[in-house]
Amino acid sequence: MSEFELDGRIARDSDLIATLDLCQLRIQNDSRWPWLVMVPQRADMTEIFELSEADHALLSAEVNHVAAALKEITCATKINVGALGNIVRQLHVHVIARFEGDANWPGPIWGYGSAEPYDSEKRQALVNTLMEKLSR
Amino acid sequence: MSEFELDGRIARDSDLIATLDLCQLRIQNDSRWPWLVMVPQRADMTEIFELSEADHALLSAEVNHVAAALKEITCATKINVGALGNIVRQLHVHVIARFEGDANWPGPIWGYGSAEPYDSEKRQALVNTLMEKLSR
């Protein structure tokens, strides 16, 4: 069995903010939306249903926990959760805070326009608030 | 506690094909993609993390089962799973079979173009094959 290795495009487009039991929790380098990416640290996974039952339960619990925290800290109108993988095949789950009137509301964020860089202080504040909420 | 009632837009845009333990399993009236919609039959739910722990486990298992079956019967390049809800707030999960070169590949299907009606025989064949696979 090969070892988990993060896809290079995910590595380039997002930064690691925490390592959970199963997933790398990462923040997308795009200030248009609070946008998290969760990557199960298992090799050769493409579809959620390829995970073992135990890993699938862990992924569901971790995504739920992160989504609830993201909603609470951002007061988002709606959380969008998606596992697409049409471009990057390594299994990853997007968790995004959406707001009425945001850059592509109410359409999906994937494939829309170009990433906009974060002000590093704002990004750090978001990460700190999220990590505080997750640790409670 | 109010009773579950299907959102009128989901009712209009998709047809019921099976009632699972938790979800209505529905097929979207759009022949561009084999596109299923799963609606937990629980009142007043908007986000996945609002479900009880038991319901959440059921939803995860049902989505997994359906996604795996859809991939197998369609030989899709990739299954897309998403819970957005920016327009219709009633909690629902999309499970879509995607193919290289399909109508909006590799972009997301949501908000893209207009639905195209099914040839009713083709639609029925897809539903029959899916139901057979799910019942095994």
HADDOCK unambig.tbl for C-alpha pairs under 7 A between the chains (distance, minus, plus):
assign (segid A and resid 49 and name CA) (segid B and resid 64 and name CA) 5.35 0.50 0.50
assign (segid A and resid 49 and name CA) (segid B and resid 68 and name CA) 6.21 0.50 0.50
assign (segid A and resid 64 and name CA) (segid B and resid 49 and name CA) 5.36 0.50 0.50
assign (segid A and resid 68 and name CA) (segid B and resid 49 and name CA) 6.22 0.50 0.50
assign (segid A and resid 78 and name CA) (segid B and resid 86 and name CA) 6.34 0.50 0.50
assign (segid A and resid 79 and name CA) (segid B and resid 84 and name CA) 6.84 0.50 0.50
assign (segid A and resid 80 and name CA) (segid B and resid 83 and name CA) 5.86 0.50 0.50
assign (segid A and resid 80 and name CA) (segid B and resid 84 and name CA) 4.38 0.50 0.50
assign (segid A and resid 81 and name CA) (segid B and resid 82 and name CA) 5.63 0.50 0.50
assign (segid A and resid 81 and name CA) (segid B and resid 83 and name CA) 5.20 0.50 0.50
assign (segid A and resid 81 and name CA) (segid B and resid 84 and name CA) 6.22 0.50 0.50
assign (segid A and resid 82 and name CA) (segid B and resid 81 and name CA) 5.64 0.50 0.50
assign (segid A and resid 82 and name CA) (segid B and resid 82 and name CA) 4.04 0.50 0.50
assign (segid A and resid 82 and name CA) (segid B and resid 83 and name CA) 6.22 0.50 0.50
assign (segid A and resid 83 and name CA) (segid B and resid 80 and name CA) 5.87 0.50 0.50
assign (segid A and resid 83 and name CA) (segid B and resid 81 and name CA) 5.21 0.50 0.50
assign (segid A and resid 83 and name CA) (segid B and resid 82 and name CA) 6.21 0.50 0.50
assign (segid A and resid 84 and name CA) (segid B and resid 79 and name CA) 6.84 0.50 0.50
assign (segid A and resid 84 and name CA) (segid B and resid 80 and name CA) 4.39 0.50 0.50
assign (segid A and resid 84 and name CA) (segid B and resid 81 and name CA) 6.22 0.50 0.50
assign (segid A and resid 86 and name CA) (segid B and resid 78 and name CA) 6.34 0.50 0.50
assign (segid A and resid 86 and name CA) (segid B and resid 106 and name CA) 5.34 0.50 0.50
assign (segid A and resid 87 and name CA) (segid B and resid 106 and name CA) 6.34 0.50 0.50
assign (segid A and resid 106 and name CA) (segid B and resid 86 and name CA) 5.32 0.50 0.50
assign (segid A and resid 106 and name CA) (segid B and resid 87 and name CA) 6.34 0.50 0.50
assign (segid A and resid 107 and name CA) (segid B and resid 110 and name CA) 6.87 0.50 0.50
assign (segid A and resid 107 and name CA) (segid B and resid 111 and name CA) 5.84 0.50 0.50
assign (segid A and resid 108 and name CA) (segid B and resid 110 and name CA) 6.45 0.50 0.50
assign (segid A and resid 110 and name CA) (segid B and resid 107 and name CA) 6.88 0.50 0.50
assign (segid A and resid 110 and name CA) (segid B and resid 108 and name CA) 6.44 0.50 0.50
assign (segid A and resid 111 and name CA) (segid B and resid 107 and name CA) 5.85 0.50 0.50
